[in-house]
Amino acid sequence: MNTSLESKNTISTAKEIVNNYKICNNCLGRLFKKLDNDIKNDKIGIKLRKFCNNNDEIDKKDCFLCSGLTNEINKFATLTINSLKKYEFDNFLVGSIIDEDIINKEKKLIDEYKLKHFESIRNELNREIGIILEKKLLRNVNFNDPTIMVIIDTQFDIVNLQVKSLYIYGRYKKFERGIPQTKGFCRICKGIGCKSCNYKGKLYEDSIEELISKELLRLSGGEDISFHGAGREDIDVKMLGNGRPFIIEVKNPKNRKINLNILKNQVNNNDKIQVSRLKFSDKNEIIKIKEMKYKKIYRVKIISDINFDMEKLKKAASSLRGKIIQQFTPTRVARRRANMIRDRKIYNIDIESINKNEATLKIETQSGTYIKELINGDDGKTKPSISELIGIPCNVKELDVISIKE
């Protein structure tokens, strides 16, 4: 079957449409768009009307199908440009919300005349607005991974922006105990503020997340952040050495080309934390740092009610080197961890010092090892443990992460 604009079948169908409906040239052309993608819809409509010997001039605002919507493309482009003024972006994509009445009319015509070579009015609006924006903004449309997705509500003349998050990788050190990795809301008021939390809405004064995000939000003009760490240390544990990898995600950023040296210097202007190795990243690297199995080295100060026996401690350390221990979910995290036995490898243990009932150990372990339970045994849930091997109960007095190996 001949499916060109000049075919008898096409002309016959077009003739029926223009005789039965008041339809503008633009909409007429769009119903047959794929028969000639090289020219604009209104030009296709003019050609078809000529083939049909129909010289009617239907104003777009009187069009049965679009009711003048296709005449508002320049207006929507201007609205979009104004909405984008405060944002830095490399590329964009346009989407639109069309009045349901217009969508239903379009479907009616397509079904009634069994049209197969049409272009939807939504597709036309998106394309034509995109062409105008490319010329005026000097930015390209990107269909795969746009920096900003523009959604135009054509019924209410509203432009909504879906802005791609900004991702920054780095490593943080924590020099002060009592600082959690992420902000924790008050369990009673859920962040609103109450007497229990001194009307702050959160459990702790600071967090790694907040200490980094305060300056980052200022520089980026973002609305909120999400913090993604490569694991986390307990609140009473220092994070030293080369620092813990993290990615901080800025949501709805207005500024994307921020100076990372300025960010680093501003964040590091305190005695609590320090960040380093900052670089721009992406969503995929979050998965990478979450899935990587880092070896970790800890310095742990242990204490007992009884003086330590040097030989017993040395023997215990020696017996654990290169061994696999079994750790059932610790009592202290049972509420938020699945109950299961975890096999973890202890690569090395060195005894750095012993002073009566205190000792300092350096321990290198597989990622995910519970160090406090390795020391105290957690009532037999970790086997073997230092306490079990030396025959006396002992606990962690201080714990520091001194290296996270990639």
C-alpha positions as CSV (number, residue, x, y, z in Angstrom):
1,M,0.0,0.0,0.0
2,N,1.3,3.4,-1.0
3,T,1.8,5.4,2.2
4,S,3.1,8.8,1.0
5,L,1.4,12.1,1.5
6,E,0.2,12.1,-2.1
7,S,-1.3,8.5,-2.0
8,K,-5.0,8.1,-2.6
9,N,-5.4,6.5,0.8
10,T,-3.8,9.4,2.6
11,I,-5.7,12.1,0.7
12,S,-9.0,10.3,1.1
13,T,-8.4,10.0,4.9
14,A,-7.3,13.6,5.2
15,K,-10.3,14.7,3.2
16,E,-12.7,12.9,5.6
17,I,-11.0,14.6,8.6
18,V,-11.1,18.2,7.3
19,N,-14.7,17.7,6.1
20,N,-15.9,16.4,9.5
21,Y,-13.7,18.4,11.9
22,K,-12.5,22.0,12.2
23,I,-8.9,21.2,12.5
24,C,-5.9,23.6,12.0
25,N,-3.1,22.9,9.5
26,N,-0.7,22.1,12.3
27,C,-2.8,19.4,13.8
28,L,-3.8,18.0,10.4
29,G,-0.1,17.7,9.5
30,R,0.7,16.1,12.8
31,L,-1.8,13.3,12.2
32,F,0.3,12.3,9.1
33,K,3.7,13.4,10.4
34,K,5.7,10.2,9.9
35,L,4.9,10.2,6.2
36,D,7.3,13.2,5.9
37,N,9.5,13.9,8.9
38,D,11.6,16.5,7.0
39,I,9.0,19.3,7.1
40,K,7.1,21.0,9.9
41,N,3.6,19.8,10.8
42,D,1.8,23.0,9.6
43,K,3.5,22.7,6.1
44,I,2.3,19.0,5.9
45,G,-1.2,20.3,6.8
46,I,-1.1,22.9,4.0
47,K,0.0,20.3,1.5
48,L,-2.7,17.9,2.5
49,R,-5.4,20.6,2.4
50,K,-4.3,21.5,-1.1
51,F,-4.4,17.8,-2.2
52,C,-7.9,17.7,-0.7
53,N,-9.0,20.9,-2.6
54,N,-9.9,22.4,0.8
55,N,-9.0,26.0,1.3
56,D,-10.4,26.5,4.7
57,E,-8.2,28.5,7.1
58,I,-8.9,27.3,10.6
59,D,-7.4,29.4,13.4
60,K,-5.6,27.4,15.9
61,K,-7.7,28.7,18.8
62,D,-10.8,27.3,17.0
63,C,-9.1,23.9,16.2
64,F,-11.2,20.9,17.4
65,L,-8.1,19.1,18.5
66,C,-5.6,21.5,20.0
67,S,-7.9,24.5,20.9
68,G,-4.9,26.8,20.3
69,L,-2.4,24.8,22.4
70,T,0.1,24.6,19.5
71,N,0.0,28.4,19.3
72,E,1.5,28.7,22.8
73,I,4.9,27.0,22.1
74,N,6.8,30.2,22.3
75,K,5.1,31.1,25.6
76,F,6.0,27.8,27.1
77,A,9.6,28.2,26.0
78,T,9.7,31.7,27.7
79,L,8.2,30.3,30.9
80,T,10.9,27.6,30.9
81,I,13.8,30.0,30.3
82,N,12.6,32.1,33.2
83,S,12.4,29.0,35.4
84,L,15.9,27.9,34.5
85,K,17.7,31.3,35.2
86,K,19.0,30.3,38.6
87,Y,20.3,26.9,37.6
88,E,23.7,25.7,36.2
89,F,23.2,22.8,33.8
90,D,24.9,21.1,30.9
91,N,21.8,19.8,29.1
92,F,18.1,19.3,29.5
93,L,15.0,17.4,28.4
94,V,11.5,18.7,28.0
95,G,8.3,16.9,29.0
96,S,4.8,18.1,29.2
97,I,1.4,17.5,30.8
98,I,-1.5,18.0,28.3
99,D,-5.1,18.6,29.2
100,E,-7.0,15.3,29.3
101,D,-9.7,16.6,27.0
102,I,-7.1,17.2,24.2
103,I,-5.5,13.8,24.7
104,N,-9.0,12.2,24.4
105,K,-9.8,14.1,21.2
106,E,-6.5,13.0,19.7
107,K,-7.2,9.4,20.6
108,K,-10.7,9.7,19.1
109,L,-9.3,10.8,15.7
110,I,-6.6,8.2,15.7
111,D,-9.0,5.4,16.4
112,E,-11.8,6.7,14.2
113,Y,-9.5,6.9,11.1
114,K,-7.1,4.2,12.1
115,L,-4.2,6.5,11.8
116,K,-0.7,4.9,11.9
117,H,1.7,7.7,10.9
118,F,0.7,10.3,13.5
119,E,2.8,12.2,16.0
120,S,1.3,12.9,19.4
121,I,0.7,16.5,20.4
122,R,2.8,15.9,23.5
123,N,5.8,14.8,21.3
124,E,5.4,17.9,19.1
125,L,5.3,20.3,22.0
126,N,8.3,18.7,23.7
127,R,10.3,18.8,20.4
128,E,9.4,22.3,19.3
129,I,10.0,23.8,22.8
130,G,13.3,21.9,23.0
131,I,14.4,23.4,19.7
132,I,13.7,26.9,20.9
133,L,15.5,26.3,24.2
134,E,18.6,24.8,22.5
135,K,19.0,28.0,20.4
136,K,18.3,30.4,23.2
137,L,20.1,28.7,26.1
138,L,23.0,27.2,24.0
139,R,22.4,23.9,25.7
140,N,21.6,20.6,24.1
141,V,18.6,18.2,24.6
142,N,19.8,15.0,26.3
143,F,17.4,12.0,26.1
144,N,19.5,9.6,28.2
145,D,20.8,11.5,31.2
146,P,19.6,15.1,31.3
147,T,20.9,17.5,34.0
148,I,17.4,19.0,34.3
149,M,14.1,17.5,33.2
150,V,11.6,20.3,32.4
151,I,7.9,19.3,33.0
152,I,5.5,21.9,31.6
153,D,1.9,21.8,32.8
154,T,0.3,23.3,29.8
155,Q,-3.2,23.7,31.4
156,F,-1.9,25.9,34.2
157,D,1.2,27.4,32.7
158,I,3.4,25.9,35.4
159,V,7.0,24.7,34.9
160,N,8.3,22.0,37.2
161,L,12.0,21.1,37.2
162,Q,13.5,17.7,38.1
163,V,17.1,18.5,38.7
164,K,19.7,15.8,38.7
165,S,21.5,15.4,42.0
166,L,25.0,16.6,42.4
167,Y,27.4,13.9,43.8
168,I,30.7,14.6,45.6
169,Y,33.1,11.9,46.8
170,G,35.5,12.3,49.6
171,R,37.0,10.8,52.8
172,Y,36.3,12.1,56.3
173,K,38.2,11.8,59.5
174,K,36.4,12.2,62.9
175,F,38.6,13.5,65.7
176,E,36.0,13.7,68.4
177,R,33.9,11.0,70.0
178,G,30.1,11.4,70.4
179,I,29.5,12.5,66.8
180,P,27.3,10.2,64.7
181,Q,27.7,9.8,60.9
182,T,24.2,11.0,60.0
183,K,21.7,13.3,61.6
184,G,19.4,11.4,64.0
185,F,15.9,12.8,64.7
186,C,14.5,12.8,68.2
187,R,12.6,9.5,68.6
188,I,9.8,11.3,70.5
189,C,9.0,14.3,68.3
190,K,10.4,12.9,65.1
191,G,12.3,16.1,64.3
192,I,9.6,18.7,65.3
193,G,11.2,19.7,68.6
194,C,10.2,18.9,72.1
195,K,11.3,19.1,75.7
196,S,13.0,15.7,75.5
197,C,15.4,17.0,72.8
198,N,15.7,20.5,74.1
199,Y,13.5,21.6,71.2
200,K,16.2,20.8,68.6
201,G,14.4,17.9,67.0
202,K,17.5,15.8,66.9
203,L,19.5,13.5,69.2
204,Y,23.0,15.0,68.9
205,E,24.3,18.5,68.4
206,D,26.4,17.6,65.3
207,S,26.9,14.8,62.8
208,I,29.4,14.2,60.0
209,E,26.5,14.7,57.6
210,E,25.6,18.2,59.0
211,L,29.1,19.4,59.4
212,I,29.8,18.8,55.7
213,S,26.4,19.7,54.3
214,K,26.0,23.1,55.9
215,E,28.7,24.7,53.7
216,L,27.9,22.5,50.7
217,L,24.3,23.5,50.6
218,R,25.3,27.2,50.8
219,L,27.7,26.8,47.9
220,S,25.4,24.7,45.7
221,G,22.1,26.3,46.5
222,G,20.7,22.8,47.0
223,E,17.6,22.0,49.0
224,D,18.7,18.9,50.9
225,I,21.4,16.2,51.0
226,S,21.7,12.5,51.5
227,F,24.9,11.1,53.0
228,H,26.2,7.7,51.7
229,G,29.1,6.3,53.7
230,A,31.3,3.2,53.1
231,G,30.0,1.7,56.3
232,R,30.0,3.7,59.6
233,E,31.8,3.8,62.9
234,D,30.0,3.8,66.2
235,I,29.3,7.2,67.7
236,D,32.0,6.7,70.4
237,V,34.7,5.7,67.8
238,K,37.1,8.1,66.2
239,M,37.8,7.8,62.5
240,L,41.5,8.5,61.8
241,G,44.2,7.5,59.4
242,N,43.2,7.9,55.7
243,G,39.5,8.6,56.5
244,R,36.3,6.8,55.6
245,P,35.0,7.1,52.0
246,F,31.7,8.8,51.5
247,I,29.5,10.4,48.8
248,I,27.3,13.3,49.6
249,E,24.3,13.8,47.3
250,V,22.9,17.3,46.9
251,K,19.3,17.4,45.9
252,N,18.0,20.1,43.5
253,P,21.3,22.0,43.3
254,K,21.3,25.4,41.5
255,N,25.1,25.6,41.3
256,R,26.9,22.6,40.0
257,K,30.4,24.0,39.3
258,I,31.4,24.7,42.9
259,N,35.0,25.0,44.0
260,L,35.8,21.9,45.9
261,N,38.9,23.5,47.5
262,I,36.8,26.2,49.0
263,L,34.4,23.6,50.3
264,K,37.2,21.5,51.8
265,N,38.7,24.5,53.5
266,Q,35.4,25.7,54.9
267,V,34.4,22.2,56.2
268,N,37.9,21.7,57.8
269,N,37.7,24.9,59.7
270,N,36.9,23.1,63.0
271,D,38.5,20.6,65.4
272,K,35.9,17.9,65.0
273,I,36.2,16.5,61.4
274,Q,38.3,16.8,58.3
275,V,37.5,16.0,54.7
276,S,40.0,15.2,51.9
277,R,40.2,13.8,48.3
278,L,37.0,15.6,47.3
279,K,36.0,15.1,43.7
280,F,32.8,15.2,41.6
281,S,31.2,11.8,41.4
282,D,28.0,10.1,40.2
283,K,25.2,7.8,41.4
284,N,27.0,4.7,40.3
285,E,29.9,5.3,42.7
286,I,27.5,5.1,45.6
287,I,26.9,1.5,44.7
288,K,30.6,0.9,44.3
289,I,31.5,2.2,47.8
290,K,28.6,0.4,49.4
291,E,29.6,-2.9,47.8
292,M,33.4,-2.7,48.3
293,K,34.8,-4.9,51.0
294,Y,37.4,-2.7,52.7
295,K,40.0,-4.2,55.1
296,K,40.1,-2.1,58.3
297,I,42.7,-1.5,60.9
298,Y,41.7,-0.5,64.4
299,R,43.5,0.7,67.5
300,V,41.6,-0.6,70.5
301,K,42.3,0.1,74.2
302,I,40.9,-2.7,76.3
303,I,40.4,-2.9,80.1
304,S,39.7,-5.5,82.7
305,D,39.1,-5.8,86.4
306,I,42.2,-8.0,86.6
307,N,45.7,-7.2,85.4
308,F,46.5,-8.7,82.0
309,D,48.9,-11.6,81.6
310,M,51.3,-10.7,78.8
311,E,51.9,-14.3,77.7
312,K,48.2,-15.1,77.6
313,L,47.4,-12.0,75.6
314,K,50.2,-12.7,73.2
315,K,49.0,-16.3,72.8
316,A,45.4,-15.1,72.2
317,A,46.5,-12.6,69.5
318,S,48.7,-15.3,67.8
319,S,45.8,-17.8,67.7
320,L,43.5,-15.3,66.0
321,R,45.9,-14.2,63.3
322,G,44.6,-15.3,59.9
323,K,41.6,-17.1,61.5
324,I,37.9,-16.9,60.8
325,I,35.7,-16.0,63.7
326,Q,31.9,-16.4,63.9
327,Q,29.8,-13.5,65.1
328,F,26.1,-13.8,65.8
329,T,24.2,-10.5,65.5
330,P,25.4,-8.5,68.5
331,T,23.0,-7.6,71.3
332,R,23.6,-3.9,70.9
333,V,22.5,-3.8,67.2
334,A,19.9,-6.6,67.3
335,R,17.0,-4.2,66.7
336,R,18.4,-3.0,63.3
337,R,20.3,-6.1,62.0
338,A,19.1,-9.5,60.9
339,N,19.8,-12.3,63.3
340,M,22.4,-14.4,61.6
341,I,25.9,-15.8,62.0
342,R,28.6,-13.8,60.2
343,D,32.0,-15.3,59.4
344,R,34.7,-12.6,59.6
345,K,38.5,-13.0,59.0
346,I,41.0,-11.5,61.5
347,Y,44.1,-10.7,59.4
348,N,46.4,-9.6,62.1
349,I,46.6,-8.6,65.8
350,D,49.5,-6.8,67.4
351,I,49.9,-5.9,71.1
352,E,51.2,-2.4,71.3
353,S,51.3,-2.0,75.1
354,I,50.2,-3.4,78.4
355,N,49.9,-1.5,81.6
356,K,48.4,-3.6,84.4
357,N,44.6,-4.0,83.6
358,E,44.8,-1.9,80.4
359,A,46.2,-3.0,77.0
360,T,46.3,-1.5,73.5
361,L,45.9,-3.7,70.5
362,K,46.1,-3.0,66.7
363,I,43.7,-5.2,64.8
364,E,43.3,-5.7,61.1
365,T,40.1,-7.3,60.0
366,Q,37.7,-8.1,57.3
367,S,35.0,-5.5,56.6
368,G,32.0,-5.9,58.8
369,T,33.7,-7.3,61.9
370,Y,32.3,-6.2,65.2
371,I,35.4,-5.2,67.2
372,K,33.8,-4.6,70.5
373,E,32.3,-8.1,70.4
374,L,35.6,-9.6,69.3
375,I,37.0,-8.3,72.6
376,N,34.1,-9.0,75.0
377,G,32.5,-12.0,73.4
378,D,29.0,-10.7,73.8
379,D,27.9,-13.6,76.1
380,G,29.2,-16.2,73.7
381,K,27.7,-14.7,70.5
382,T,31.2,-14.0,69.1
383,K,33.5,-17.1,69.1
384,P,36.3,-17.1,69.8
385,S,36.9,-13.7,71.5
386,I,39.8,-12.2,73.4
387,S,37.9,-12.5,76.7
388,E,37.3,-16.2,76.0
389,L,40.9,-16.9,75.0
390,I,42.6,-15.2,77.9
391,G,40.1,-16.5,80.4
392,I,39.1,-13.1,81.9
393,P,36.3,-10.7,81.0
394,C,37.5,-7.5,79.3
395,N,35.9,-4.7,77.4
396,V,36.7,-1.9,75.0
397,K,37.7,1.4,76.7
398,E,38.5,3.3,73.5
399,L,38.3,2.4,69.8
400,D,39.7,4.2,66.8
401,V,39.6,3.3,63.1
402,I,43.1,4.1,61.9
403,S,43.0,2.8,58.3
404,I,40.4,1.8,55.7
405,K,42.1,0.0,52.9
406,E,40.8,0.0,49.3
